[in-house]
Amino acid sequence: MALKEVTTQAATLPNLLVYGPPGTGKSMAPVTYSGRTLLLHTEPGLIAALIDQEASQRIRALRVEGWDDVQGIRKGMEKWLQENKLGTDYDMIMLDSVTELQEMALKAILRDFPSKQKDGLPEQQHYGMLRERMRQILYALTQSKFGVYVTAQAMLVDIGTKDSPQTMWLASLIGKTKNEIKHLFDWEFFSRKLNNKFELVTEETTDSFGKSRGVTLPRIVPFNLDELFAQWGRSIR
């Protein structure tokens, strides 16, 4: 069954949050998807190297150079698209990455509300504003009619003790942001490259991906959005 047939029968595509270290395939996602994608990317030159001529027919890539470029999304994804004359004929909206966008948002906050500290570092109120802005923009994205794919950088965090060292990868998001937005996503994955293959590893949490929709996946799945969305379409029909 073609992907277009699957997405037509499904109410919507799922909302995905994928985090992982650099070089694990996060930005390659639109190439593995045969539907129409609007790609909002924060890294210059990277996407152009990934999208070949065939893929460029279904992927529209827009460079995000600062927070002001996308802050209007908070009022609604469809409204923002119409105001910027970008059309609405997309199956999926991809944001790559929310970590860089978060940094852009903080710079804009400090520009508009300068820090009173001598070193110019952000104050607690700035981080509060940042969390709210990120929550608003991700809420608008995930509540739109489109499927949403959001990437985040990952950081290796020490969670062990001196006697029992242990580390784990966590999404690189400010403060409580990850917990505040987690319910907006149907699926959450950690991306990795193992034996020259890109893989998605599912979250092992009580409220992990898709459980509210009755969707289950293996612990490790290939990094192919066509296959992933086909499973989603079959599961909710």
TAWOKA-V766252 format. One record per helix or strand of 3 or more residues. SS is the DSSP state (helix for helix, strand for strand). FROM is the first residue (numbers start at 1). LEN is the number of residues. If there is no record, write none. Layout:
ss->[SS | SS]
from->[FROM | FROM]
len->[LEN | LEN]
//
This chain:
ss->[helix | strand | helix | strand | helix | helix | strand | helix | helix | helix | strand | helix | helix | strand | strand | helix | strand | strand | helix | strand | helix]
from->[3 | 15 | 26 | 37 | 46 | 55 | 59 | 67 | 71 | 77 | 92 | 98 | 124 | 147 | 167 | 177 | 187 | 197 | 211 | 220 | 225]
len->[7 | 6 | 7 | 5 | 5 | 3 | 5 | 3 | 5 | 7 | 5 | 15 | 19 | 12 | 5 | 8 | 8 | 6 | 3 | 3 | 12]
//
